[in-house]
Amino acid sequence: MKVFNSLEGILKITSSNFLKLQDDRELTNLEYHPGRLQHFFTSLADDDPRKLLWKSRIEWMQKENKNAVDLIDSYYGKIRLREFMDACDEFKLHAKEWELMWSVLYGSGAVPDSLNVSGALLAPKFPDGLEKALQTEIAITRKLAGRM
């Protein structure tokens, strides 16, 4: 159950940070165009509070995503529900692609043409069913352990 509690906590933290980033209209409007987003970030001074806050939130989310992937990997062989396993697989892809795309945007090189497509998300979106599947996995695990 410790793994579940940790994963629930991480998902709450990353969701909260994501919503805060999403509330920022400048960032939201640029999220779907990698080249413009990269240009915008590089145009801001290194000490610009927006740049520092966004970078801090993104790095925090990347750290929490890595922690979630580590938890999932440690529990993966014990997963009971196919639905939860599939959602975990989607989350792992999401977390790794999300980190890769933000690393590209922070890098000094230009966004590759293949990624610089207007209207495309930089990484797969957060899996819709992960939190529900986690709750179902928790319920089944508790039932099998004799605790409700």
Secondary structure in CASP SS format (residue, H / E / C, confidence):
PFRMAT SS
TARGET T0000
AUTHOR 0000-0000-0000
METHOD secondary structure of the structure
MODEL  1
M C 1.00
K H 1.00
V H 1.00
F H 1.00
N H 1.00
S H 1.00
L H 1.00
E H 1.00
G H 1.00
I H 1.00
L H 1.00
K H 1.00
I H 1.00
T H 1.00
S H 1.00
S H 1.00
N H 1.00
F H 1.00
L H 1.00
K H 1.00
L H 1.00
Q H 1.00
D H 1.00
D C 1.00
R H 1.00
E H 1.00
L H 1.00
T H 1.00
N H 1.00
L H 1.00
E C 1.00
Y C 1.00
H C 1.00
P H 1.00
G H 1.00
R H 1.00
L H 1.00
Q H 1.00
H H 1.00
F H 1.00
F H 1.00
T H 1.00
S H 1.00
L C 1.00
A C 1.00
D C 1.00
D C 1.00
D C 1.00
P H 1.00
R H 1.00
K H 1.00
L H 1.00
L H 1.00
W H 1.00
K H 1.00
S H 1.00
R H 1.00
I H 1.00
E H 1.00
W H 1.00
M H 1.00
Q H 1.00
K H 1.00
E H 1.00
N H 1.00
K H 1.00
N H 1.00
A H 1.00
V H 1.00
D H 1.00
L H 1.00
I H 1.00
D H 1.00
S H 1.00
Y H 1.00
Y H 1.00
G H 1.00
K H 1.00
I C 1.00
R C 1.00
L C 1.00
R H 1.00
E H 1.00
F H 1.00
M H 1.00
D H 1.00
A H 1.00
C H 1.00
D H 1.00
E H 1.00
F H 1.00
K H 1.00
L H 1.00
H H 1.00
A H 1.00
K H 1.00
E H 1.00
W H 1.00
E H 1.00
L H 1.00
M H 1.00
W H 1.00
S H 1.00
V H 1.00
L H 1.00
Y H 1.00
G C 1.00
S C 1.00
G C 1.00
A C 1.00
V C 1.00
P C 1.00
D C 1.00
S C 1.00
L C 1.00
N C 1.00
V C 1.00
S C 1.00
G C 1.00
A C 1.00
L C 1.00
L C 1.00
A C 1.00
P C 1.00
K C 1.00
F C 1.00
P C 1.00
D C 1.00
G C 1.00
L H 1.00
E H 1.00
K H 1.00
A H 1.00
L H 1.00
Q H 1.00
T H 1.00
E H 1.00
I H 1.00
A H 1.00
I H 1.00
T H 1.00
R H 1.00
K H 1.00
L H 1.00
A C 1.00
G C 1.00
R C 1.00
M C 1.00
END
